């Protein structure tokens, strides 16, 4: 199923907006906000989950609270051919790697990582990235300050 197969009405979008603002909102509170019966809201949420519109429920934890103070983006080149996903799959297995993106341009991947400090970033590169055979080069950008970091997406009004 691709995005064009999914049809969302105004109520679905309202549910998504409310749930994105507060992932712990109760079904009763959703129903109250939408002026709907709780059973109808629950049915809609279940359908959104089945259609993979709602993909996952998670808790966002402060990286600083856990000593993960270094954020870096690493552009990587790979010797793999265009249709191959092996390098991406190997990168995705590494716990410090938060995101792996195939990108256009000179590099093949943009990887977001979090570590405690520059020494742990170096250890990550030496002991984990270096074991992925297809990586031919890396360019690392260390973040000095984060002004905005958000996972929420813009939900259109209908």
PyMOL CGO cylinders between C-alpha atoms (Angstrom):
from pymol import cmd
from pymol.cgo import CYLINDER

trace = [
    CYLINDER, 0.00, 0.00, 0.00, 1.35, 3.41, -0.89, 0.3, 1, 1, 1, 1, 1, 1,
    CYLINDER, 1.35, 3.41, -0.89, 0.26, 6.82, 0.35, 0.3, 1, 1, 1, 1, 1, 1,
    CYLINDER, 0.26, 6.82, 0.35, -2.05, 7.43, -2.60, 0.3, 1, 1, 1, 1, 1, 1,
    CYLINDER, -2.05, 7.43, -2.60, -4.11, 4.34, -1.66, 0.3, 1, 1, 1, 1, 1, 1,
    CYLINDER, -4.11, 4.34, -1.66, -5.01, 5.82, 1.72, 0.3, 1, 1, 1, 1, 1, 1,
    CYLINDER, -5.01, 5.82, 1.72, -8.06, 8.07, 1.90, 0.3, 1, 1, 1, 1, 1, 1,
    CYLINDER, -8.06, 8.07, 1.90, -8.38, 10.19, 5.04, 0.3, 1, 1, 1, 1, 1, 1,
    CYLINDER, -8.38, 10.19, 5.04, -11.39, 12.32, 5.83, 0.3, 1, 1, 1, 1, 1, 1,
    CYLINDER, -11.39, 12.32, 5.83, -11.64, 15.37, 8.09, 0.3, 1, 1, 1, 1, 1, 1,
    CYLINDER, -11.64, 15.37, 8.09, -12.37, 13.21, 11.17, 0.3, 1, 1, 1, 1, 1, 1,
    CYLINDER, -12.37, 13.21, 11.17, -9.34, 10.99, 10.53, 0.3, 1, 1, 1, 1, 1, 1,
    CYLINDER, -9.34, 10.99, 10.53, -7.14, 14.07, 10.22, 0.3, 1, 1, 1, 1, 1, 1,
    CYLINDER, -7.14, 14.07, 10.22, -8.56, 15.50, 13.45, 0.3, 1, 1, 1, 1, 1, 1,
    CYLINDER, -8.56, 15.50, 13.45, -7.82, 12.22, 15.25, 0.3, 1, 1, 1, 1, 1, 1,
    CYLINDER, -7.82, 12.22, 15.25, -4.27, 12.23, 13.92, 0.3, 1, 1, 1, 1, 1, 1,
    CYLINDER, -4.27, 12.23, 13.92, -3.75, 15.86, 14.92, 0.3, 1, 1, 1, 1, 1, 1,
    CYLINDER, -3.75, 15.86, 14.92, -4.97, 15.23, 18.48, 0.3, 1, 1, 1, 1, 1, 1,
    CYLINDER, -4.97, 15.23, 18.48, -2.97, 12.01, 18.86, 0.3, 1, 1, 1, 1, 1, 1,
    CYLINDER, -2.97, 12.01, 18.86, 0.18, 13.62, 17.50, 0.3, 1, 1, 1, 1, 1, 1,
    CYLINDER, 0.18, 13.62, 17.50, -0.15, 16.47, 20.01, 0.3, 1, 1, 1, 1, 1, 1,
    CYLINDER, -0.15, 16.47, 20.01, -0.68, 14.02, 22.88, 0.3, 1, 1, 1, 1, 1, 1,
    CYLINDER, -0.68, 14.02, 22.88, 0.18, 10.36, 22.30, 0.3, 1, 1, 1, 1, 1, 1,
    CYLINDER, 0.18, 10.36, 22.30, -1.35, 9.49, 25.67, 0.3, 1, 1, 1, 1, 1, 1,
    CYLINDER, -1.35, 9.49, 25.67, -4.76, 10.99, 24.94, 0.3, 1, 1, 1, 1, 1, 1,
    CYLINDER, -4.76, 10.99, 24.94, -7.48, 8.59, 26.04, 0.3, 1, 1, 1, 1, 1, 1,
    CYLINDER, -7.48, 8.59, 26.04, -10.16, 7.29, 23.75, 0.3, 1, 1, 1, 1, 1, 1,
    CYLINDER, -10.16, 7.29, 23.75, -12.75, 9.05, 25.96, 0.3, 1, 1, 1, 1, 1, 1,
    CYLINDER, -12.75, 9.05, 25.96, -10.91, 12.39, 25.59, 0.3, 1, 1, 1, 1, 1, 1,
    CYLINDER, -10.91, 12.39, 25.59, -10.62, 11.91, 21.82, 0.3, 1, 1, 1, 1, 1, 1,
    CYLINDER, -10.62, 11.91, 21.82, -14.35, 11.21, 21.63, 0.3, 1, 1, 1, 1, 1, 1,
    CYLINDER, -14.35, 11.21, 21.63, -15.13, 14.27, 23.75, 0.3, 1, 1, 1, 1, 1, 1,
    CYLINDER, -15.13, 14.27, 23.75, -12.92, 16.54, 21.60, 0.3, 1, 1, 1, 1, 1, 1,
    CYLINDER, -12.92, 16.54, 21.60, -14.47, 15.22, 18.39, 0.3, 1, 1, 1, 1, 1, 1,
    CYLINDER, -14.47, 15.22, 18.39, -18.02, 15.06, 19.78, 0.3, 1, 1, 1, 1, 1, 1,
    CYLINDER, -18.02, 15.06, 19.78, -18.29, 11.41, 18.78, 0.3, 1, 1, 1, 1, 1, 1,
    CYLINDER, -18.29, 11.41, 18.78, -19.13, 8.16, 20.51, 0.3, 1, 1, 1, 1, 1, 1,
    CYLINDER, -19.13, 8.16, 20.51, -16.07, 6.49, 22.07, 0.3, 1, 1, 1, 1, 1, 1,
    CYLINDER, -16.07, 6.49, 22.07, -16.80, 3.27, 20.15, 0.3, 1, 1, 1, 1, 1, 1,
    CYLINDER, -16.80, 3.27, 20.15, -16.76, 5.15, 16.82, 0.3, 1, 1, 1, 1, 1, 1,
    CYLINDER, -16.76, 5.15, 16.82, -13.46, 6.84, 17.67, 0.3, 1, 1, 1, 1, 1, 1,
    CYLINDER, -13.46, 6.84, 17.67, -11.92, 3.54, 18.74, 0.3, 1, 1, 1, 1, 1, 1,
    CYLINDER, -11.92, 3.54, 18.74, -12.99, 1.94, 15.46, 0.3, 1, 1, 1, 1, 1, 1,
    CYLINDER, -12.99, 1.94, 15.46, -11.42, 4.80, 13.49, 0.3, 1, 1, 1, 1, 1, 1,
    CYLINDER, -11.42, 4.80, 13.49, -8.14, 4.58, 15.41, 0.3, 1, 1, 1, 1, 1, 1,
    CYLINDER, -8.14, 4.58, 15.41, -7.99, 0.81, 14.81, 0.3, 1, 1, 1, 1, 1, 1,
    CYLINDER, -7.99, 0.81, 14.81, -8.53, 1.39, 11.07, 0.3, 1, 1, 1, 1, 1, 1,
    CYLINDER, -8.53, 1.39, 11.07, -5.76, 4.02, 11.03, 0.3, 1, 1, 1, 1, 1, 1,
    CYLINDER, -5.76, 4.02, 11.03, -3.46, 1.48, 12.68, 0.3, 1, 1, 1, 1, 1, 1,
    CYLINDER, -3.46, 1.48, 12.68, -4.45, -1.28, 10.23, 0.3, 1, 1, 1, 1, 1, 1,
    CYLINDER, -4.45, -1.28, 10.23, -3.81, 1.02, 7.25, 0.3, 1, 1, 1, 1, 1, 1,
    CYLINDER, -3.81, 1.02, 7.25, -0.37, 1.85, 8.74, 0.3, 1, 1, 1, 1, 1, 1,
    CYLINDER, -0.37, 1.85, 8.74, -1.26, 5.55, 8.99, 0.3, 1, 1, 1, 1, 1, 1,
    CYLINDER, -1.26, 5.55, 8.99, -0.52, 5.26, 12.72, 0.3, 1, 1, 1, 1, 1, 1,
    CYLINDER, -0.52, 5.26, 12.72, 2.72, 3.32, 12.61, 0.3, 1, 1, 1, 1, 1, 1,
    CYLINDER, 2.72, 3.32, 12.61, 3.93, 3.17, 16.21, 0.3, 1, 1, 1, 1, 1, 1,
    CYLINDER, 3.93, 3.17, 16.21, 3.37, 4.54, 19.69, 0.3, 1, 1, 1, 1, 1, 1,
    CYLINDER, 3.37, 4.54, 19.69, 6.54, 5.62, 21.49, 0.3, 1, 1, 1, 1, 1, 1,
    CYLINDER, 6.54, 5.62, 21.49, 7.94, 7.70, 24.31, 0.3, 1, 1, 1, 1, 1, 1,
    CYLINDER, 7.94, 7.70, 24.31, 10.33, 10.51, 23.50, 0.3, 1, 1, 1, 1, 1, 1,
    CYLINDER, 10.33, 10.51, 23.50, 13.24, 10.56, 25.95, 0.3, 1, 1, 1, 1, 1, 1,
    CYLINDER, 13.24, 10.56, 25.95, 15.68, 13.42, 26.47, 0.3, 1, 1, 1, 1, 1, 1,
    CYLINDER, 15.68, 13.42, 26.47, 19.07, 12.33, 25.06, 0.3, 1, 1, 1, 1, 1, 1,
    CYLINDER, 19.07, 12.33, 25.06, 20.82, 14.72, 27.47, 0.3, 1, 1, 1, 1, 1, 1,
    CYLINDER, 20.82, 14.72, 27.47, 19.20, 12.99, 30.47, 0.3, 1, 1, 1, 1, 1, 1,
    CYLINDER, 19.20, 12.99, 30.47, 20.91, 9.77, 29.37, 0.3, 1, 1, 1, 1, 1, 1,
    CYLINDER, 20.91, 9.77, 29.37, 24.26, 11.36, 28.59, 0.3, 1, 1, 1, 1, 1, 1,
    CYLINDER, 24.26, 11.36, 28.59, 23.80, 11.21, 24.82, 0.3, 1, 1, 1, 1, 1, 1,
    CYLINDER, 23.80, 11.21, 24.82, 25.01, 14.76, 24.29, 0.3, 1, 1, 1, 1, 1, 1,
    CYLINDER, 25.01, 14.76, 24.29, 26.72, 14.44, 20.90, 0.3, 1, 1, 1, 1, 1, 1,
    CYLINDER, 26.72, 14.44, 20.90, 24.55, 14.54, 17.79, 0.3, 1, 1, 1, 1, 1, 1,
    CYLINDER, 24.55, 14.54, 17.79, 26.15, 14.05, 14.40, 0.3, 1, 1, 1, 1, 1, 1,
    CYLINDER, 26.15, 14.05, 14.40, 25.10, 13.64, 10.79, 0.3, 1, 1, 1, 1, 1, 1,
    CYLINDER, 25.10, 13.64, 10.79, 27.36, 11.46, 8.68, 0.3, 1, 1, 1, 1, 1, 1,
    CYLINDER, 27.36, 11.46, 8.68, 27.27, 11.51, 4.90, 0.3, 1, 1, 1, 1, 1, 1,
    CYLINDER, 27.27, 11.51, 4.90, 28.48, 8.18, 3.53, 0.3, 1, 1, 1, 1, 1, 1,
    CYLINDER, 28.48, 8.18, 3.53, 29.50, 6.86, 0.16, 0.3, 1, 1, 1, 1, 1, 1,
    CYLINDER, 29.50, 6.86, 0.16, 29.02, 3.22, -0.65, 0.3, 1, 1, 1, 1, 1, 1,
    CYLINDER, 29.02, 3.22, -0.65, 30.45, 0.98, -3.35, 0.3, 1, 1, 1, 1, 1, 1,
    CYLINDER, 30.45, 0.98, -3.35, 27.11, -0.81, -3.72, 0.3, 1, 1, 1, 1, 1, 1,
    CYLINDER, 27.11, -0.81, -3.72, 25.14, -0.68, -6.92, 0.3, 1, 1, 1, 1, 1, 1,
    CYLINDER, 25.14, -0.68, -6.92, 21.99, 1.46, -7.10, 0.3, 1, 1, 1, 1, 1, 1,
    CYLINDER, 21.99, 1.46, -7.10, 19.33, -1.11, -6.18, 0.3, 1, 1, 1, 1, 1, 1,
    CYLINDER, 19.33, -1.11, -6.18, 21.15, -2.64, -3.22, 0.3, 1, 1, 1, 1, 1, 1,
    CYLINDER, 21.15, -2.64, -3.22, 20.10, -2.05, 0.37, 0.3, 1, 1, 1, 1, 1, 1,
    CYLINDER, 20.10, -2.05, 0.37, 22.78, -4.06, 2.20, 0.3, 1, 1, 1, 1, 1, 1,
    CYLINDER, 22.78, -4.06, 2.20, 24.70, -1.08, 3.57, 0.3, 1, 1, 1, 1, 1, 1,
    CYLINDER, 24.70, -1.08, 3.57, 21.50, 0.62, 4.74, 0.3, 1, 1, 1, 1, 1, 1,
    CYLINDER, 21.50, 0.62, 4.74, 20.37, -2.55, 6.50, 0.3, 1, 1, 1, 1, 1, 1,
    CYLINDER, 20.37, -2.55, 6.50, 23.73, -2.92, 8.24, 0.3, 1, 1, 1, 1, 1, 1,
    CYLINDER, 23.73, -2.92, 8.24, 23.70, 0.72, 9.33, 0.3, 1, 1, 1, 1, 1, 1,
    CYLINDER, 23.70, 0.72, 9.33, 20.15, 0.38, 10.66, 0.3, 1, 1, 1, 1, 1, 1,
    CYLINDER, 20.15, 0.38, 10.66, 21.25, -2.45, 12.99, 0.3, 1, 1, 1, 1, 1, 1,
    CYLINDER, 21.25, -2.45, 12.99, 23.62, -0.17, 14.91, 0.3, 1, 1, 1, 1, 1, 1,
    CYLINDER, 23.62, -0.17, 14.91, 21.94, 1.12, 18.11, 0.3, 1, 1, 1, 1, 1, 1,
    CYLINDER, 21.94, 1.12, 18.11, 23.55, 4.58, 18.00, 0.3, 1, 1, 1, 1, 1, 1,
    CYLINDER, 23.55, 4.58, 18.00, 22.18, 5.12, 14.50, 0.3, 1, 1, 1, 1, 1, 1,
    CYLINDER, 22.18, 5.12, 14.50, 18.84, 6.90, 14.75, 0.3, 1, 1, 1, 1, 1, 1,
    CYLINDER, 18.84, 6.90, 14.75, 18.12, 7.48, 11.07, 0.3, 1, 1, 1, 1, 1, 1,
    CYLINDER, 18.12, 7.48, 11.07, 19.40, 6.16, 7.75, 0.3, 1, 1, 1, 1, 1, 1,
    CYLINDER, 19.40, 6.16, 7.75, 18.40, 7.95, 4.54, 0.3, 1, 1, 1, 1, 1, 1,
    CYLINDER, 18.40, 7.95, 4.54, 19.27, 7.16, 0.92, 0.3, 1, 1, 1, 1, 1, 1,
    CYLINDER, 19.27, 7.16, 0.92, 20.11, 10.55, -0.57, 0.3, 1, 1, 1, 1, 1, 1,
    CYLINDER, 20.11, 10.55, -0.57, 20.67, 12.08, -3.99, 0.3, 1, 1, 1, 1, 1, 1,
    CYLINDER, 20.67, 12.08, -3.99, 24.00, 13.64, -4.84, 0.3, 1, 1, 1, 1, 1, 1,
    CYLINDER, 24.00, 13.64, -4.84, 27.60, 12.57, -4.36, 0.3, 1, 1, 1, 1, 1, 1,
    CYLINDER, 27.60, 12.57, -4.36, 26.91, 10.64, -1.17, 0.3, 1, 1, 1, 1, 1, 1,
    CYLINDER, 26.91, 10.64, -1.17, 24.70, 7.57, -0.88, 0.3, 1, 1, 1, 1, 1, 1,
    CYLINDER, 24.70, 7.57, -0.88, 23.45, 7.86, 2.70, 0.3, 1, 1, 1, 1, 1, 1,
    CYLINDER, 23.45, 7.86, 2.70, 22.82, 10.45, 5.39, 0.3, 1, 1, 1, 1, 1, 1,
    CYLINDER, 22.82, 10.45, 5.39, 23.00, 8.89, 8.85, 0.3, 1, 1, 1, 1, 1, 1,
    CYLINDER, 23.00, 8.89, 8.85, 21.96, 10.52, 12.12, 0.3, 1, 1, 1, 1, 1, 1,
    CYLINDER, 21.96, 10.52, 12.12, 23.79, 9.25, 15.21, 0.3, 1, 1, 1, 1, 1, 1,
    CYLINDER, 23.79, 9.25, 15.21, 23.80, 10.05, 18.92, 0.3, 1, 1, 1, 1, 1, 1,
    CYLINDER, 23.80, 10.05, 18.92, 26.67, 9.25, 21.24, 0.3, 1, 1, 1, 1, 1, 1,
    CYLINDER, 26.67, 9.25, 21.24, 27.96, 10.45, 24.59, 0.3, 1, 1, 1, 1, 1, 1,
    CYLINDER, 27.96, 10.45, 24.59, 30.97, 12.38, 23.26, 0.3, 1, 1, 1, 1, 1, 1,
    CYLINDER, 30.97, 12.38, 23.26, 33.55, 12.62, 20.49, 0.3, 1, 1, 1, 1, 1, 1,
    CYLINDER, 33.55, 12.62, 20.49, 35.49, 9.62, 21.85, 0.3, 1, 1, 1, 1, 1, 1,
    CYLINDER, 35.49, 9.62, 21.85, 32.41, 7.41, 21.65, 0.3, 1, 1, 1, 1, 1, 1,
    CYLINDER, 32.41, 7.41, 21.65, 31.70, 8.74, 18.14, 0.3, 1, 1, 1, 1, 1, 1,
    CYLINDER, 31.70, 8.74, 18.14, 35.25, 7.75, 17.14, 0.3, 1, 1, 1, 1, 1, 1,
    CYLINDER, 35.25, 7.75, 17.14, 34.72, 4.31, 18.68, 0.3, 1, 1, 1, 1, 1, 1,
    CYLINDER, 34.72, 4.31, 18.68, 31.46, 3.94, 16.73, 0.3, 1, 1, 1, 1, 1, 1,
    CYLINDER, 31.46, 3.94, 16.73, 33.23, 4.80, 13.49, 0.3, 1, 1, 1, 1, 1, 1,
    CYLINDER, 33.23, 4.80, 13.49, 36.25, 2.57, 14.18, 0.3, 1, 1, 1, 1, 1, 1,
    CYLINDER, 36.25, 2.57, 14.18, 34.44, -0.46, 15.57, 0.3, 1, 1, 1, 1, 1, 1,
    CYLINDER, 34.44, -0.46, 15.57, 31.09, -0.51, 13.81, 0.3, 1, 1, 1, 1, 1, 1,
    CYLINDER, 31.09, -0.51, 13.81, 31.06, 1.58, 10.64, 0.3, 1, 1, 1, 1, 1, 1,
    CYLINDER, 31.06, 1.58, 10.64, 34.48, 0.29, 9.55, 0.3, 1, 1, 1, 1, 1, 1,
    CYLINDER, 34.48, 0.29, 9.55, 33.12, -3.28, 9.60, 0.3, 1, 1, 1, 1, 1, 1,
    CYLINDER, 33.12, -3.28, 9.60, 30.56, -2.45, 6.90, 0.3, 1, 1, 1, 1, 1, 1,
    CYLINDER, 30.56, -2.45, 6.90, 32.53, -3.41, 3.81, 0.3, 1, 1, 1, 1, 1, 1,
    CYLINDER, 32.53, -3.41, 3.81, 30.74, -1.24, 1.24, 0.3, 1, 1, 1, 1, 1, 1,
    CYLINDER, 30.74, -1.24, 1.24, 31.34, 2.12, 2.96, 0.3, 1, 1, 1, 1, 1, 1,
    CYLINDER, 31.34, 2.12, 2.96, 34.06, 3.89, 1.00, 0.3, 1, 1, 1, 1, 1, 1,
    CYLINDER, 34.06, 3.89, 1.00, 34.06, 7.31, 2.70, 0.3, 1, 1, 1, 1, 1, 1,
    CYLINDER, 34.06, 7.31, 2.70, 32.37, 9.38, 5.38, 0.3, 1, 1, 1, 1, 1, 1,
    CYLINDER, 32.37, 9.38, 5.38, 31.96, 13.10, 6.13, 0.3, 1, 1, 1, 1, 1, 1,
    CYLINDER, 31.96, 13.10, 6.13, 30.86, 13.89, 9.66, 0.3, 1, 1, 1, 1, 1, 1,
    CYLINDER, 30.86, 13.89, 9.66, 29.08, 17.03, 10.78, 0.3, 1, 1, 1, 1, 1, 1,
    CYLINDER, 29.08, 17.03, 10.78, 28.82, 17.50, 14.54, 0.3, 1, 1, 1, 1, 1, 1,
    CYLINDER, 28.82, 17.50, 14.54, 25.84, 19.51, 15.78, 0.3, 1, 1, 1, 1, 1, 1,
    CYLINDER, 25.84, 19.51, 15.78, 26.79, 22.39, 18.07, 0.3, 1, 1, 1, 1, 1, 1,
    CYLINDER, 26.79, 22.39, 18.07, 23.26, 23.40, 19.04, 0.3, 1, 1, 1, 1, 1, 1,
    CYLINDER, 23.26, 23.40, 19.04, 19.81, 22.10, 18.19, 0.3, 1, 1, 1, 1, 1, 1,
    CYLINDER, 19.81, 22.10, 18.19, 17.25, 24.83, 17.61, 0.3, 1, 1, 1, 1, 1, 1,
    CYLINDER, 17.25, 24.83, 17.61, 14.42, 22.49, 16.58, 0.3, 1, 1, 1, 1, 1, 1,
    CYLINDER, 14.42, 22.49, 16.58, 14.16, 18.72, 16.46, 0.3, 1, 1, 1, 1, 1, 1,
    CYLINDER, 14.16, 18.72, 16.46, 10.70, 17.42, 15.80, 0.3, 1, 1, 1, 1, 1, 1,
    CYLINDER, 10.70, 17.42, 15.80, 9.13, 14.19, 14.62, 0.3, 1, 1, 1, 1, 1, 1,
    CYLINDER, 9.13, 14.19, 14.62, 5.67, 15.68, 14.14, 0.3, 1, 1, 1, 1, 1, 1,
    CYLINDER, 5.67, 15.68, 14.14, 4.45, 16.15, 10.59, 0.3, 1, 1, 1, 1, 1, 1,
    CYLINDER, 4.45, 16.15, 10.59, 2.10, 18.79, 9.25, 0.3, 1, 1, 1, 1, 1, 1,
    CYLINDER, 2.10, 18.79, 9.25, -1.40, 17.34, 9.14, 0.3, 1, 1, 1, 1, 1, 1,
    CYLINDER, -1.40, 17.34, 9.14, -3.46, 19.15, 6.51, 0.3, 1, 1, 1, 1, 1, 1,
    CYLINDER, -3.46, 19.15, 6.51, -6.85, 20.67, 7.20, 0.3, 1, 1, 1, 1, 1, 1,
    CYLINDER, -6.85, 20.67, 7.20, -9.52, 19.27, 4.87, 0.3, 1, 1, 1, 1, 1, 1,
]
cmd.load_cgo(trace, "trace")
